[in-house]
Amino acid sequence: MRRLLRSVLGVATAAFAVLACTTPATPASAADTPYDVLVFSKTAGFRHDSIAVGTQTIRDLGAANSFTVTATEDAAAFTTGNLSQYGAVVFLNTTGDVLNSSQQAAFESYIGSGGGYVGVHAAADTEYGWSFYGNLVGAYFRSHPAVQQATVRVEDRAHAATAHLPQNWVRTDEWYDFQSNPRASARVLANLNESTYSGGAMGGDHPIAWCKTYNGGRSFYTGAGHTQASYADPAFRAHLLGGIRYAAGRTNADCRPETGYTTLYNGSTNGWSQAGPGSFTNSDATLTSVGGMGLFWYSAKQFTNYSLKLDWRLAGDDNSGVFVGFPPSNDPNSAMNNGYEVQIDPTDAADRTTGAIYGFQAANLAARDAALNPAGEWNTYELLVEGERLQVFLNGVKINDFTNTDPVRSLAGHIGIQNHGTGDDVSFRNIRIKELGGTNPPPTGDRTGRITGLGGKCLDVRNGSSADGTQIQIWSCHGGAAQTWTVTPNSTIRALGKCLDVNGAGSADGTKIQLWTCHGGAAQVWSAQSNGTLRNPNSGKCLDVSNNSSADGQIVHLWTCHTNANQRWVLP
């Protein structure tokens, strides 16, 4: 965002136009640096009658998208010198053992030097005795039922191979089962809904297309492409083109394995609220900004330690950002003044361009530029928040590493996306989060400083009073004595010369937490857990912000442990 445009903004309600449409397949940018592709289709087993049409399809794609094609079934092409000229090597419906040991070694060297691999369909039915190849492709073929129609569920709609596809892609092909599930080592782009066809054998998680990095190179595999008709399908052709461009390094993607994320937005806006003017349209599981300056924020929950991932795309020279660590508010200025923005705008100054922590810390611009896809293509952010440390990953590459040292700000709180203003057209997809365990360090002796919790607020002694029985609360961090705590591991937590105390050594939910003269009893013992909670062993219950509210003055009390954000604390 450009702070020169900032003003006090009113409250507006988001307007969503829910449209039933599918993004059409689109070709790659003509601006790709020209490159060469080797298409290899040798077979030592079953031979697909679609090889010839598949080869011609890749030639046609190359003619329209800045690459030339050399097609061969001669394994003698696999020498170190010859392979070095190719941006990617496509194994097009290869089967069986197709390379000897010296040719395998040359291909391993090629991949190790940053080369790209594309496997199409029966490429997974190839070189079963060569473990390097098996790891590169991601999984080996096991079996298949008859050719039939099925629904492909598209998981990743940011990768160039799948960004053009609908969430559910209905098509006819020969659907492979695999000997293993590649999800642990690859980013699954699409999976099969086995309930939509007969004979699937992998169950509820049946990957059918994926990408990965391996041994220095890039790998893309699609299980589609058995039939001749596939190669006349514009959606499949764009799918194949996106895989080739990724393997050749002409487009970037986050192809790290991904598990354990919870969807915050993938079509449904439940739990979201609009602050300030403007809105986001909601079409094809894609949010697109309209007007502003406002903020679309996830109001249903606050987060403390987490990995937030989301996909975004600029239409041109546009402006937006992702906000973290702000308290609940219908004023977007609150997010600006209390949280941090990870900027989206590739043409602004260093500390306010894509990847920057806006106004605080520039990204590593060389790494950012190498990882960034241009306007018109999708990018993926991961914002990794661990305590007061924020790491920013762009398409899987770390481009910023920021630590908050401002006592009145925190990285804990709500998350949101910005609609910057008229003419700043930015789209978002697939916003998901994985909550992490606590970041409390292991016991190493006394530590003194602030204790932060819900909404980035500090554990605070009410009115700075040291009188026995003074209520403990949360308050905006200010660095004063009432917020300065000394933590002795698995023992006391002290401020103003007294101890954090459970009133009457009680164990009932809602028992008051207070300041009290230190006496060494069980009511004053606190144990920091790896999940971020502070547990009183005597009661077996946790330090909890009442009503899950981050308002200044909100009391803390004792409550049954549940590890939600209002029970997670970051210690000094």
matplotlib code that plots the C-alpha trace (Angstrom):
import matplotlib.pyplot as plt

x = [0.0, 1.0, 0.7, 0.4, -3.1, -4.0, -7.0, -9.5, -11.9, -15.5, -17.1, -18.5, -20.0, -18.3, -20.3, -19.8, -20.9, -21.0, -20.7, -20.7, -17.9, -14.7, -11.4, -10.5, -7.3, -4.7, -1.3, 1.9, 3.4, 5.1, 7.8, 9.5, 13.2, 13.5, 14.6, 14.9, 13.0, 13.9, 10.9, 11.8, 9.3, 11.3, 9.3, 10.4, 7.0, 3.4, 3.4, 0.8, -0.8, -0.9, 2.8, 2.9, 0.0, 1.5, 4.9, 3.2, 1.2, 4.4, 5.9, 2.8, 3.0, 6.6, 6.0, 3.5, 5.4, 9.1, 10.6, 11.8, 11.4, 13.8, 11.9, 13.8, 13.5, 17.3, 18.7, 22.1, 20.8, 21.4, 24.9, 26.0, 27.0, 23.8, 21.4, 22.9, 21.3, 17.7, 15.6, 13.5, 13.3, 9.8, 9.4, 6.3, 4.6, 7.9, 7.7, 10.2, 13.9, 14.9, 18.4, 21.6, 23.8, 25.9, 22.8, 21.2, 24.3, 24.2, 20.6, 21.3, 24.0, 21.6, 19.0, 21.7, 22.8, 19.3, 17.6, 13.9, 11.9, 8.3, 6.7, 3.5, 1.3, 3.3, 6.5, 5.6, 5.7, 9.4, 12.7, 11.5, 15.0, 16.5, 15.7, 16.9, 14.2, 11.5, 12.3, 12.3, 9.0, 7.5, 5.6, 5.6, 2.6, 0.7, -2.5, -5.4, -9.1, -10.6, -10.6, -13.5, -14.7, -13.7, -13.6, -10.2, -10.1, -7.7, -5.9, -3.3, -4.8, -1.6, 0.8, 1.0, -0.2, -3.4, -4.2, -6.5, -8.5, -11.8, -11.9, -13.5, -12.2, -14.3, -12.4, -11.9, -8.6, -6.9, -6.6, -3.5, -3.1, 0.4, 2.5, 2.9, 1.4, 3.7, 2.2, 5.0, 7.7, 5.8, 3.2, 0.1, -1.6, -4.6, -6.2, -8.9, -12.3, -12.6, -16.4, -16.8, -15.4, -15.0, -11.9, -9.8, -7.6, -6.0, -9.0, -9.7, -6.3, -5.4, -2.9, -2.8, -0.6, 2.2, 5.4, 8.6, 12.2, 14.7, 18.5, 18.8, 16.3, 12.6, 10.0, 6.4, 4.3, 0.8, -1.0, -3.2, -2.3, -3.2, -5.7, -5.1, -8.1, -6.3, -3.9, -6.7, -8.2, -7.3, -7.4, -5.0, -2.7, -2.5, -1.9, 1.0, 2.4, 2.4, 4.3, 6.9, 7.3, 7.7, 10.3, 12.2, 12.3, 10.1, 7.6, 7.9, 5.8, 5.9, 6.3, 7.2, 5.1, 2.1, -0.1, -2.0, -3.4, -6.9, -8.8, -9.8, -11.0, -11.5, -14.8, -16.7, -16.3, -17.7, -15.7, -14.5, -15.4, -14.8, -13.3, -13.4, -14.6, -14.5, -15.0, -13.9, -15.8, -16.0, -16.1, -14.6, -13.1, -11.2, -11.4, -10.7, -10.3, -12.7, -12.1, -10.8, -8.8, -10.2, -9.3, -10.9, -10.0, -10.6, -12.6, -13.5, -10.2, -6.8, -3.6, -0.3, 2.2, 1.3, 2.1, -0.2, -0.3, -2.2, -2.0, -2.2, -2.1, -1.7, -3.5, -0.8, 1.1, -1.2, -1.0, -2.2, -0.8, -1.3, -1.7, -0.8, -0.8, -3.6, -6.5, -10.2, -11.4, -13.7, -11.1, -8.4, -6.1, -6.0, -4.3, -1.8, -1.0, -0.9, 0.0, 2.4, 1.9, 3.7, 3.5, 2.4, 3.5, 6.7, 7.4, 7.5, 10.6, 12.6, 11.0, 7.5, 7.7, 6.6, 8.0, 8.8, 7.5, 6.0, 7.9, 10.1, 12.3, 13.0, 13.0, 16.2, 15.5, 17.8, 16.0, 12.6, 13.2, 14.3, 11.2, 8.6, 6.1, 5.0, 1.6, -1.0, 0.5, -0.1, 2.3, 2.2, 3.2, 4.0, 4.1, 5.6, 5.0, 6.9, 6.6, 7.9, 9.7, 8.1, 9.6, 8.3, 8.5, 7.6, 6.9, 8.8, 11.9, 12.6, 12.9, 12.5, 13.2, 11.9, 11.8, 9.4, 11.1, 8.5, 6.9, 3.6, 3.2, 3.1, 2.8, 0.0, -3.6, -5.8, -4.9, -6.3, -5.9, -6.1, -8.2, -6.0, -8.1, -9.7, -7.4, -5.4, -6.8, -5.4, -6.8, -6.4, -7.0, -6.8, -6.0, -5.0, -3.3, -1.5, -1.3, 2.0, 3.1, 4.3, 7.6, 8.5, 12.2, 13.3, 14.2, 17.6, 17.3, 15.5, 14.3, 12.9, 10.8, 7.2, 4.7, 2.5, -0.7, -4.0, -3.9, -0.3, -1.3, 0.9, 0.2, -0.3, -0.7, -3.8, -2.9, 0.7, -0.4, 1.7, -1.0, -1.9, -4.9, -4.4, -6.1, -4.0, -5.2, -4.0, -3.1, -1.4, 2.3, 4.1, 7.3, 6.5, 7.2, 3.6, 4.4, 7.9, 7.9, 10.7, 10.1, 11.8, 11.2, 8.6, 8.4, 7.3, 6.4, 7.1, 6.4, 6.7, 8.4, 5.4, 4.1, 1.5, -1.0, -4.1, -6.6, -7.0, -5.1, -8.4, -9.0, -12.5, -12.8, -12.8, -10.7, -9.1, -5.4, -3.8, -0.6, 0.4, 3.3, 5.6, 5.3, 6.5, 3.1, 1.5, -0.8, 2.3, 3.9, 3.6, 4.9, 5.4, 4.2, 5.5, 2.1, 2.4, 0.2, 1.1, -0.2, -0.6, 0.3, -1.6, -4.9, -4.0, -5.5, -4.2, -3.7, -6.6, -7.8, -11.5, -14.1, -11.4, -11.3, -8.1, -9.6, -7.4, -8.3, -9.6, -8.9, -7.0, -8.3, -7.8, -9.5, -9.5, -6.6, -7.6, -4.6, -6.7, -5.1, -6.4, -4.3, -1.1, 1.7, 5.1, 7.6, 10.7]
y = [0.0, 3.6, 5.4, 8.8, 7.7, 6.7, 8.3, 7.6, 5.2, 4.4, 1.0, -0.6, -4.0, -6.3, -6.9, -10.3, -11.3, -15.1, -16.2, -19.7, -19.5, -21.2, -19.5, -20.3, -21.9, -19.3, -19.6, -18.7, -15.3, -14.7, -13.0, -16.2, -16.3, -18.8, -22.3, -25.9, -28.9, -32.6, -34.9, -38.5, -41.3, -44.5, -47.6, -51.0, -52.1, -51.0, -48.4, -45.7, -44.7, -41.1, -40.6, -39.1, -36.7, -35.9, -35.0, -32.8, -31.1, -30.2, -28.9, -26.7, -25.4, -24.6, -22.7, -20.5, -20.2, -19.5, -23.0, -25.3, -29.1, -32.0, -35.3, -38.6, -42.2, -42.6, -43.0, -42.0, -38.4, -38.8, -37.5, -34.7, -32.4, -33.0, -32.7, -29.4, -27.5, -28.3, -26.3, -29.4, -33.1, -34.5, -38.3, -38.7, -42.1, -43.9, -47.4, -49.9, -49.7, -47.0, -45.8, -47.7, -46.9, -44.2, -42.5, -42.6, -41.0, -38.2, -37.5, -37.5, -34.9, -32.9, -32.7, -32.0, -29.0, -27.5, -29.3, -29.8, -33.1, -33.5, -36.9, -37.6, -40.5, -43.7, -41.9, -43.4, -46.9, -46.4, -47.4, -49.4, -50.4, -46.8, -45.3, -41.8, -41.8, -43.1, -40.3, -37.7, -38.7, -39.1, -42.4, -45.5, -46.9, -49.8, -50.4, -48.8, -49.5, -48.9, -45.5, -43.5, -40.1, -38.9, -35.7, -34.3, -32.1, -29.3, -28.5, -25.9, -23.2, -21.1, -23.4, -22.6, -26.2, -25.8, -22.1, -22.1, -25.1, -25.1, -26.6, -29.7, -30.7, -33.4, -35.3, -38.7, -40.6, -43.7, -43.1, -44.5, -45.9, -45.6, -47.8, -45.0, -41.6, -38.8, -36.3, -36.6, -35.4, -33.3, -30.6, -32.3, -30.1, -32.3, -35.5, -37.9, -38.2, -42.0, -41.8, -40.4, -43.4, -47.2, -49.1, -46.5, -48.2, -45.4, -44.3, -40.8, -39.3, -40.1, -37.6, -37.4, -34.4, -32.9, -31.0, -31.1, -30.0, -32.9, -33.0, -29.4, -29.8, -29.3, -32.1, -32.0, -35.1, -35.6, -38.9, -37.7, -38.0, -41.6, -40.9, -39.1, -37.0, -35.5, -33.6, -31.8, -30.6, -26.9, -27.4, -30.4, -28.6, -25.6, -28.1, -29.6, -26.2, -25.0, -28.1, -27.6, -23.9, -24.8, -27.5, -25.1, -22.4, -20.0, -19.8, -20.2, -22.2, -23.4, -27.1, -28.0, -30.7, -29.3, -31.0, -30.0, -26.7, -25.5, -23.5, -20.0, -19.1, -21.3, -20.0, -19.4, -16.1, -17.4, -15.8, -12.8, -9.2, -6.0, -3.0, 0.3, 1.2, -1.0, -4.8, -8.0, -9.8, -13.6, -15.7, -19.1, -19.4, -16.1, -12.9, -9.7, -6.3, -3.5, 0.1, 0.9, 1.6, -1.2, -4.5, -7.9, -9.6, -13.0, -11.9, -15.4, -16.1, -14.7, -16.5, -16.6, -19.1, -20.2, -20.7, -18.7, -19.5, -17.7, -17.3, -13.9, -12.3, -8.8, -7.6, -5.1, -2.4, -2.9, -2.6, -4.7, -6.4, -9.1, -7.9, -9.9, -9.2, -6.7, -6.5, -6.8, -3.5, -2.2, 0.5, -0.6, 2.0, -0.3, -3.0, -0.4, 1.0, -2.1, -4.9, -5.5, -5.5, -7.8, -5.8, -6.7, -4.1, -4.9, -1.3, 0.6, 1.6, -1.2, -1.1, -1.0, -3.4, -7.0, -9.0, -6.0, -5.6, -2.3, 0.6, -1.5, -4.0, -4.6, -8.1, -9.6, -8.1, -10.5, -13.5, -11.8, -11.0, -14.5, -16.0, -13.5, -14.3, -11.3, -9.6, -12.0, -15.0, -16.4, -16.2, -18.0, -16.4, -18.2, -16.0, -18.0, -16.4, -17.9, -15.6, -12.2, -13.6, -13.3, -15.1, -14.5, -17.1, -16.3, -19.3, -21.4, -19.1, -17.2, -13.5, -11.8, -12.6, -9.9, -9.8, -7.4, -5.4, -2.7, -3.2, -1.8, -4.1, -7.9, -10.5, -12.3, -11.3, -11.3, -11.7, -9.8, -8.8, -5.3, -3.7, -0.7, 1.5, 1.9, 0.6, -1.6, -5.0, -7.9, -11.4, -14.0, -17.7, -20.6, -18.8, -21.5, -21.7, -24.2, -23.4, -24.3, -25.3, -22.7, -21.0, -20.8, -21.7, -24.7, -24.0, -22.3, -20.2, -17.0, -14.8, -11.3, -9.4, -9.1, -12.0, -11.6, -13.4, -12.9, -10.0, -9.3, -7.8, -8.0, -9.7, -6.8, -6.0, -3.8, -0.2, -1.2, -2.0, -4.3, -4.9, -8.6, -9.6, -7.2, -8.5, -9.7, -8.6, -8.0, -4.6, -2.9, -3.4, -0.4, -1.9, -0.6, -2.4, -3.7, -5.7, -6.9, -10.4, -12.7, -16.3, -19.1, -22.3, -24.7, -22.3, -18.8, -15.9, -12.6, -8.8, -5.9, -8.1, -10.5, -13.7, -14.7, -16.6, -18.7, -17.3, -19.7, -22.4, -23.1, -25.3, -24.2, -22.7, -18.9, -18.8, -15.4, -14.9, -12.3, -10.8, -12.1, -12.2, -15.1, -18.0, -21.0, -22.8, -24.8, -21.8, -19.9, -22.6, -22.3, -24.6, -23.5, -26.1, -26.8, -25.8, -22.3, -22.7, -21.8, -24.6, -24.5, -28.1, -28.0, -27.5, -29.0, -25.9, -23.0, -19.3, -18.0, -14.7, -14.5, -14.5, -14.8, -11.0, -9.0, -5.7, -3.7, -4.6, -8.1, -10.2, -13.5, -16.4, -20.2, -22.4, -25.9, -26.2, -26.2, -24.5, -21.9, -18.5, -17.1, -19.7, -19.3, -17.1, -16.1, -15.8, -13.7]
z = [0.0, -0.5, 2.8, 1.1, 0.1, 3.6, 5.3, 8.0, 6.4, 7.2, 7.5, 4.4, 3.7, 1.1, -2.0, -3.6, -7.0, -6.9, -10.5, -11.9, -14.4, -15.4, -16.2, -19.8, -20.7, -21.6, -23.3, -21.6, -21.9, -25.3, -23.3, -22.2, -23.0, -25.9, -24.9, -26.3, -25.2, -25.8, -26.2, -25.5, -26.3, -26.4, -25.3, -24.1, -23.1, -24.0, -26.8, -26.7, -30.1, -28.8, -28.9, -32.4, -31.8, -28.4, -30.0, -32.5, -29.8, -28.0, -31.2, -31.7, -28.2, -28.6, -31.8, -30.0, -26.8, -27.4, -27.3, -30.0, -29.9, -30.7, -30.7, -30.4, -29.4, -29.5, -26.0, -27.4, -27.0, -23.3, -22.9, -20.6, -23.5, -25.5, -22.6, -21.4, -24.3, -23.2, -20.7, -20.1, -21.1, -21.6, -21.1, -23.3, -22.6, -22.3, -20.9, -19.5, -19.3, -21.9, -20.7, -20.0, -17.0, -18.7, -20.1, -16.7, -15.2, -17.8, -17.0, -13.3, -14.0, -16.1, -13.3, -10.7, -12.8, -12.6, -15.5, -15.9, -16.2, -17.5, -17.2, -19.1, -18.3, -18.9, -17.8, -14.4, -16.1, -16.8, -15.3, -12.2, -11.3, -11.3, -7.9, -9.0, -11.7, -9.3, -6.9, -9.7, -11.2, -7.7, -7.9, -10.1, -12.0, -10.4, -12.4, -14.2, -15.0, -18.4, -20.1, -18.7, -17.6, -14.1, -12.1, -11.3, -8.2, -8.7, -5.4, -6.6, -8.8, -8.8, -10.7, -14.4, -15.2, -13.2, -12.8, -15.8, -14.6, -12.7, -9.2, -10.6, -14.1, -15.8, -18.5, -20.1, -19.8, -18.5, -14.8, -13.2, -9.7, -8.3, -6.1, -3.5, -2.7, -3.8, -1.4, 1.1, -1.4, -3.9, -4.1, -5.4, -8.0, -8.7, -7.4, -8.6, -7.1, -7.2, -6.6, -10.1, -11.9, -11.5, -10.6, -8.6, -6.0, -4.0, -2.0, -0.8, -1.6, -5.2, -6.7, -10.5, -11.2, -9.1, -9.1, -7.0, -6.8, -6.7, -6.5, -7.9, -10.7, -11.3, -11.9, -13.2, -13.7, -15.1, -15.1, -18.0, -21.7, -22.6, -25.3, -28.6, -27.9, -24.8, -27.1, -28.9, -25.6, -25.0, -21.2, -21.3, -23.8, -21.4, -18.5, -20.4, -21.4, -17.8, -16.7, -19.4, -18.5, -14.9, -15.6, -17.9, -15.2, -17.2, -14.5, -10.7, -8.2, -4.7, -5.2, -1.6, -0.1, 1.7, 4.3, 7.4, 6.2, 7.0, 4.4, 5.3, 1.8, -1.3, -2.5, 0.8, 2.6, 5.9, 8.7, 6.7, 7.1, 5.1, 6.9, 5.0, 1.6, -1.5, -1.7, -3.3, -5.9, -5.4, -8.6, -9.4, -5.9, -6.6, -4.7, -6.8, -5.3, -6.1, -5.0, -1.5, 0.5, 2.6, 4.1, 3.9, 7.1, 8.7, 11.7, 12.9, 14.7, 15.7, 15.2, 17.1, 15.5, 12.0, 8.4, 6.2, 2.5, -0.3, -4.0, -5.6, -9.1, -10.4, -13.5, -14.2, -12.2, -9.2, -5.4, -2.5, 0.6, 3.2, 6.8, 9.9, 13.6, 14.1, 16.6, 15.6, 14.1, 11.4, 10.6, 8.2, 9.7, 12.8, 10.8, 9.4, 12.7, 14.9, 12.4, 9.6, 5.8, 3.5, 0.3, -3.2, -5.7, -7.7, -8.8, -5.5, -3.4, -1.9, 1.6, 0.0, -2.9, -3.3, -0.4, 1.8, 5.3, 4.3, 5.6, 7.9, 5.9, 2.2, 0.8, -0.6, -4.0, -6.0, -4.5, -4.9, -8.6, -9.3, -7.7, -8.9, -11.7, -13.7, -13.8, -15.3, -13.6, -10.1, -7.2, -3.9, -0.5, 2.6, 5.7, 8.5, 11.9, 14.9, 17.9, 16.8, 13.7, 10.3, 7.3, 3.8, 1.1, -2.5, -4.7, -2.2, -1.9, 1.2, 0.4, 3.8, 7.4, 9.8, 13.6, 15.4, 18.1, 18.5, 22.0, 20.9, 17.9, 17.6, 14.8, 16.7, 15.7, 12.7, 9.0, 6.0, 2.4, 1.1, -1.6, -2.2, -4.6, -7.9, -10.7, -8.3, -9.5, -7.5, -7.1, -4.4, -4.2, -1.8, 1.5, 4.0, 7.3, 9.5, 13.2, 14.7, 18.2, 20.6, 20.2, 23.9, 24.2, 26.2, 29.9, 30.1, 33.3, 34.1, 31.2, 31.6, 29.1, 27.9, 27.5, 24.5, 23.7, 21.9, 19.3, 20.1, 23.4, 26.5, 29.8, 32.1, 35.9, 36.1, 36.8, 37.5, 41.1, 43.2, 45.8, 46.6, 44.6, 41.6, 38.5, 35.6, 32.2, 28.6, 27.3, 24.3, 24.8, 26.1, 27.7, 31.2, 34.5, 34.6, 31.5, 32.4, 33.6, 34.8, 34.0, 35.9, 33.9, 35.5, 38.4, 38.9, 36.7, 38.5, 37.9, 40.3, 42.8, 43.1, 41.5, 39.0, 41.2, 40.9, 43.4, 46.3, 44.4, 42.7, 39.7, 38.5, 35.0, 35.4, 38.6, 38.9, 38.0, 40.2, 41.5, 45.0, 47.3, 46.3, 48.6, 46.6, 46.6, 43.8, 42.9, 41.7, 39.5, 35.7, 33.1, 29.5, 27.0, 23.5, 22.1, 23.4, 26.5, 30.1, 32.4, 36.2, 37.1, 40.3, 38.6, 35.2, 33.5, 31.4, 31.5, 29.3, 27.9, 28.9, 26.1, 23.5, 23.3, 22.7, 23.9, 26.3, 29.9, 29.1, 32.1, 32.1, 34.1, 34.6, 32.0, 30.7, 28.2, 24.5, 22.7, 20.8, 20.3, 23.6, 25.4, 23.5, 24.8, 23.7, 26.5, 26.7]

ax = plt.figure().add_subplot(projection="3d")
ax.plot(x, y, z, "-o")
ax.set_aspect("equal")
plt.show()
